[in-house]
Amino acid sequence: MRRRVLGSSGMLVTEFTLGAMTFGAETPEDDTHAILDAFVAGGGDTIDCADVYAEGRSEEYVGRWMASRGNRDDVVLMTKGRFPVGADAGPNGFGLSRRHLTRALDASLRRLGTDHIDLYQVHAWDPLTPPEQWLQTLDAFVRSGKVREIGVSNLNGWQLQRAIMLARQEGLAPIVSLQPQYNLLAREVEWELVDLCELEGLGLLPWSPLGGGWLTGKYRREVVAASGSDVPTGATRLGEDPGRGVESWYKRNDDRVHAIVDEVVAIADARGNTPSQVALAWVNHRRTVASTILGVRTVAQLEDNLGAVGLELSAEETARLDAVSAPELPDYPYGFLSRASERRREALGDPAGSDG
Ligand SMILES: NC(=O)c1ccc[n+]([C@@H]2O[C@H](COP(=O)([O-])OP(=O)(O)OC[C@H]3O[C@@H](n4cnc5c(N)ncnc54)[C@H](OP(=O)(O)O)[C@@H]3O)[C@@H](O)[C@H]2O)c1
């Protein structure tokens, strides 16, 4: 598996990262260890955890796996803090305050059985903690040696730009990565954040690259109808976990989504790949993507998805997927700016470009 540099860090990540969100939730510990072994056998070394996944069990499983294999130094270990872990977290048990983040990092280190995290990410913005404050907290983590690099997840354009500039202005450890939702069904990250990451040299780490399973093709109307049910059934995220899934089944079960999935399936069939592989290859070659975070429940799913390693779609296939999945741009300011930029570029005889 090829490696890419993660933003300005100089640290190499494998082109696919293994996400640990299913560990301790849908997937029991023995199976998670088998999945981690299969990922390493497939050439991967980068693992994405979060303290909140399965109330800490996910990090514990990864920690015990690293201890039993003796491979901590071979792994690029990422985790996140911000959300409450467990129902009794209390009012100060979440957010980006120094109080909470310091406890959260120490708890993650304990669960993972390590003395340092390679990439520590704030899981989302906190309206109650100024970015200056959490950037200083993260900088202190780096100086203490408990964290190597700093990343963020789920920020919008102004929040990310503000945090980048504040870190630079205050001489604090720089933000090297953004982890957003990004897949053929969710391309809103392209409205501002992709350009920002490119301009500022951040690596993008897409989450939910298969849209929670939609882009595998297993929720096509004819597949669901053939099961004799109106909604997905069986051991799938949308079938057996109403908290995470049925809501998004109803949210996504529309003509636009089915048209995108049908195009993915058509391209996959024509080239002899699976739909998952095609959808993963599409996102993994978007601008600024450093590593795409795989989510799997079983070893078989991982083996399917690893078929996307080294897979590059043709320009024609990419153009078809771009066209069918193009998100409708909110008219203001995005549509307005797009039209204004287009007119300006036409004056140069160059209608293409990336700034909207
Ligand atoms: N920063 C954040 O806020 C955030 C949020 C979400 C995720 N993440 C990260 O991103 C990672 C991936 O997210 P995700 O799990 O939502 O990714 P995803 O790839 O969109 O969905 C993964 C799910 O799709 C199904 N699936 C995957 N491969 C399949 C295959 N080959 N055939 C059939 N079904 C398949 C499985 O669910 P079923 O078998 O149950 O259907 C699997 O759990 C997470 O582990 C986590 O590290 C981060």
The ligand as an ORCA input file, in Angstrom:
! r2SCAN-3c Opt
* xyz 0 1
  N     -14.705     12.178     12.850
  C     -15.944     11.767     12.844
  O     -16.867     12.451     13.316
  C     -16.246     10.407     12.288
  C     -17.582     10.013     12.051
  C     -17.798      8.742     11.494
  C     -16.730      7.911     11.206
  N     -15.436      8.328     11.460
  C     -14.263      7.466     11.150
  O     -14.383      6.955      9.841
  C     -14.377      5.523      9.894
  C     -15.251      4.986      8.785
  O     -16.582      5.505      8.917
  P     -17.821      4.586      8.549
  O     -17.758      3.337      9.340
  O     -19.056      5.407      8.610
  O     -17.418      4.223      7.018
  P     -18.249      3.699      5.774
  O     -17.241      3.051      4.899
  O     -19.054      4.790      5.176
  O     -19.263      2.616      6.373
  C     -18.776      1.454      6.926
  C     -19.883      0.416      7.065
  O     -20.373      0.045      5.768
  C     -20.544     -1.375      5.734
  N     -19.528     -1.912      4.815
  C     -18.217     -1.532      4.689
  N     -17.593     -2.206      3.732
  C     -18.502     -3.056      3.215
  C     -18.453     -4.015      2.179
  N     -17.338     -4.229      1.487
  N     -19.589     -4.718      1.900
  C     -20.735     -4.496      2.584
  N     -20.844     -3.592      3.578
  C     -19.732     -2.871      3.900
  C     -20.342     -1.865      7.157
  O     -21.562     -1.726      7.871
  P     -22.640     -2.907      8.036
  O     -22.012     -4.211      7.694
  O     -23.069     -2.806      9.448
  O     -23.730     -2.531      7.079
  C     -19.368     -0.859      7.699
  O     -19.365     -0.791      9.098
  C     -14.810      5.178     11.321
  O     -14.372      3.914     11.755
  C     -14.148      6.287     12.101
  O     -12.771      5.978     12.302
  C     -15.198      9.560     11.987
*
